[in-house]
Amino acid sequence: EKLVDLADPKMKKSTSVSYALSTIFASLSVSIETLRKEAFEGKDVTAEEYDQLQAMSKTEGEKKNQESQQERDSPEATSERIRNMVASNVPRALVNLMEGATDTTLDQVVTCMTRIAGENTVRGMMVQQGCLSACIQMTKTENPSKAEENAFRQAQHCVGKLLVTTNPGLLTTSQRIGSIQPLMQLIKNSKSTDLQQFEALLSITNLASYDDDTKNKIIAERGISILSYAMFSSHEMVRRAATESMSNLIPHPDVMKHFREPDQLKIWVAFAGEFQENFECARAAAGCLAMISQDPPIALQLSKMKTAGEMIANLLKCGNLEIMHRILALVLNLSNAGEDCKKFIISTGSLVFLESYVGSYHDGEKVKDLEFDQAEERLMNVTIEIAKEIIRKYTQ
């Protein structure tokens, strides 16, 4: 608390004191093990390999001493320390230290904020103490110097971490709308790490679920092209998060126009079909196709694609209820979209499968034999009802 008092803007202090305070806070907000891992990022030798080399020259006593230090600074201990820091208003102190800070102090401040934001239980208090608004304001500076670039990227990452789980409805309009630009900049920045892009994408997904104004701002920040590009990341979690972000922009008119392009639809059909390689990404893509197939032009375009027919046939038989639920919704939408689409569904062999599926499980008795939990049993019953509705479309 005395350190927090020293950070008060009413207290006159030199730049060296501000830097010292920011460094102390940054050190308290991280474990020894995490610091070690950060030190080896981008190096030819990993922390584990370095430990193995060091162990060769250490005595048993030195090894035990190192292990005890790591045990004392466990992830649980670090989380507890962070919660105590937030309860003592350290985030507000960090915001105060940003005023007139040197590049080195600013770097330590935003590094500390990002580390604290890793503890999801304190994110709401961080927003209340001004961290989100301060990071947004910081990223508005145009043409940052090379010395400032890393701090700016850290500030953008802090915004991303804070908004992964924060309810957008609890933010002010300026916070909600103002967060979008730094998040989109972080996603498209080639220097961003996979983790930074992933968490920024999760935050965009969260924000996009709130209202049309937020969707409009995401689109205005070139959201469609940036998220589409992120869908081809080499990291599967980034691809999945980008796919989910795009899905949450539906039914914005610009997004629907984007999906009406045959080449774009082919990409999403391909993503949905890769359920064995990347289940979560395939689930998101299948859910997106289920939503956009309510649009007649998109439904008609899907009915002309051979790959879409193969994807539907394969995913209906994949055995995963979440995927099946989404594909059944897609099939139902296509069945409501006119005769050409109905002929397409028949050509996929889906009706034969659905009749067999309903015939086997319609009375609920065989469902019990599958030993599902309650959630899975409810979902299976939902899939059976949708399957029945689809069959009725072709038998009436």
Residue, then its C-alpha position, 0 to 999 in steps of 0.5 A: e500500500k505504501l508503494v501505491d501511495l508513492a505512485d499518487p500523482k500528487m506525490k512529487k517523484s523523479t523518473s527513476v522512482s517511477y521506473a523503480l515502482s513500475t519494475i517492482f509491480a511488474s516483478l510481483s505480478v509474475s512467477i519465477e518460472t514464467l520470468r524464466k520462460e520469457a527470458f528464453e523466448g526467441k532463443d536457440v535454447t529452451a528453458e528446459e534444455y538450459d536447466q538440463l545443462q545447468a543440472m550437470s554442474k549443480t550439487e544435490g543441495e543446489k538442486k533442492n534449493q532451486e526446486s523449493q524456490q519454484e514451489r514457494d512461487s507456484p502459480e497459485a501463490t502468484s494468483e493470490r499475490i495478484r489478487n492482493m495487488v488489485a485489492s490494494n489498488v495497484p492497477r490504479a497506481l499503474v495508471n497514475l505512473m503512465e502520466g509523463a512516463t519514460d519509454t522504459t517506465l511505460d514498458q514496465v507498466v503495460t507489462c505489469m498490467t498484461r500480467i495482472a490481466g492474466e488472472n481472470t478474477v480481477r479483470g472487472m476491477m482492473v477496468q474499474q480502476g482505469c486500466l482499459s481506458a488508459c491502454i486504449q488512450m495509449t494506443k491512439t498515438e500515431n506513428p509510435s517510435k521503435a522504442e514505443e512499439n513493444a509497449f504499444r503492442q503490450a497495451q493492445h494485448c492488455v485490452g485483449k486479455l481484459l475483454v476475453t471474459t468481461n461482459p460488454g454490457l458493463l463497459t461504457t460506449s467509449q470503452r466498448i467501441g474504443s477497444i476495437q481499433p487496438l484489437m484489430q491492429l494487434i490481430k493484423n500485426s505480423k509481429s504479434t505472437d499467436l497468444q496475442q492474436f488469439e486473445a484479441l480474437l476472443s475479445i472481438t468475438n465477445l464484443a461482436s455479440y453485443d449489438d449492431d453498433t459494435k459490429n459496425k465498428i468492427i466492419a469499419e476497421r476492415g474487420i472482414s479482411i483482417l479476420s478472414y486473413a487470420m483464419f489461415s494462421s499456422h496456429e489452429m487456435v488462432r484459426r478457430a478464434a478467427t472463425e468464431s469472430m466472423s460467425n459473430l458478425i452475422p447477420h451484418p449486411d456486409v458480412m452476408k454479402h461477403f458470404r454470398e461470394p462462391d469462393q468464400l463459401k468454398i473456404w467455409v465448407a472446407f473448414a467445416g469438413e476438417f472436423q477430424e483435424n481441427f474439431e473446434c474450428a470445424r464446429a465454428a464453421a458448421g455453425c456459421l454455415a447453419m446461420i447463413s444458409q437461412d439466406p436464400p441466395i447463399a442456400l442456392q449457392l451451397s446447393k450448387m457445390k459438390t464439396a458442400g454435398e460431401m461435407i454434409a454427408n460426412l458430418l451427418k455421420c461423424g458421430n459428434l452431436e454438436i457437429m450433427h446439430r449444426i449440420l441438421a440446421l443447415v439441412l433444414n434451412l436448405s430444405n426450406a429454400g426451394e425445389d433445387c435445394k431439396k433435390f440437392i439434399i436428396s442427392t447427398g443421401s441425407l434423407v436415407f441416413l436421417e430416416s435410419y437415425v430417427g427409426s433407431y432412436h425415435d422412442g428414446e429407448k436406445v438413447k438410454d443405452l448410449e449412457f449419455d449425460q443429461a446434456e448430451e441426451r437433451l442434445m440428441n433429442v434435439t437432433i432427432e426432432i430436427a431430423k423428423e422435421i426435415i423428413r416431413k418436408y419430403t413426405q408431405 
